[in-house]
Amino acid sequence: MSLIKILRKTCRKSLFTTPSHGQKYFIFNKFRNFYKYDISETDFYNPQEALKEAQQHASKIYGTKSTFFLTNGSTSGIIAAVLACVQKNEKVLIWANSHPCHSNAVKLAGGIPVYFEVPLSSEWDVPLATPVENLEKCLVNEKIKAVIITSPTYEGIVSDVRAIKTLCEKYETYLIVDEAHGALYPFSENLPESAVKIADFTIQSLHKTAGGLNPTALLHCNCNLDPEKAISMINTTSPSYPLLASIEANINFLNSKRGKKQLETLISNIKSLKENCCNCEFFGDDVTKILVKHKNCTGYELSKYLYEKENIEDEKTNSKSTMLLCGIGTGEKKLKRLENALKKM
Ligand SMILES: Cc1ncc(COP(=O)(O)O)c(C=O)c1O
């Protein structure tokens, strides 16, 4: 039975078990429904089995060897992937400007981080793709146990994951792809190719672009290592089944006709916004990320104008450009409002 169905079943027995709210005592009344579904494993509820089945089903959808549901973000997936393949004193190649969880993961595994520089675009002030040739130079010079790359970047720059995987195979190195910002990729041919079927480990945040609740995420595995032990080392023994059920529902939605239609609508709405804003330039490999520059102002000025004059808040800004994050929940009306604001400048 799916996790979602298990949570729908109500239990009439008296449970002297955790959690102590007993699904009926609502200290925070606004979250009544959340309390109702917040269960632990009991003789009546067996969400652990359901979770296993849901994860197996997800793995079929993504075409991976295994897929794991995470309720502590991509951060926990990256740490688990590194713990699964790196031993004490082994070297791990990471981007010098990567998300802090990359170096934290290496520290927790007792490994040695080896940093490599990713070029910055001087025009847009954002990191570019992983330079494959430079990466090979690092792999030739030192014995590297694992490589972690970020693809896409926050701003939607995608690396050549296939070429990097081939390189990693040549040097017998595990490839971990931080695809935190690319959770929609497996569900549309109009988006860059996902790493889920290519890399040894791929980590995706469902909450960033795919409509998931904070901080739901996925760890996909395609190698002969089993990250389950590593996941259990860093996870609580009392997982949130409502969050896990939301992951199951999230994947089912993305894989459904309705979800795919919603995604294609999002893509075509953003494409038309970009075509209609002739006074702006856009950059990046991922159409769903709006990395924008206006010829008459800096990124900070653009951000200030949007915030103060148009009540629009961006995700990230630098001296050259501004990034507005979109995802499955970004509706046409909101995009039109942004389009009008950009056109007015
Ligand atoms: C590139 C990248 N990797 C990993 C993370 C961590 O993701 P999460 O918030 O799901 O733990 C982030 C968060 O912003 C990120 O930008």
The ligand as an ORCA input file, in Angstrom:
! r2SCAN-3c Opt
* xyz 0 1
  C      23.629     24.231     -5.257
  C      23.004     23.819     -3.973
  N      23.267     22.609     -3.473
  C      22.706     22.177     -2.327
  C      21.865     22.981     -1.599
  C      21.237     22.463     -0.334
  O      19.917     22.120     -0.600
  P      18.814     21.926      0.544
  O      18.360     23.285      0.944
  O      17.737     21.132     -0.136
  O      19.461     21.185      1.662
  C      21.567     24.269     -2.078
  C      20.682     25.156     -1.316
  O      20.493     26.307     -1.579
  C      22.157     24.708     -3.293
  O      21.910     25.936     -3.796
*
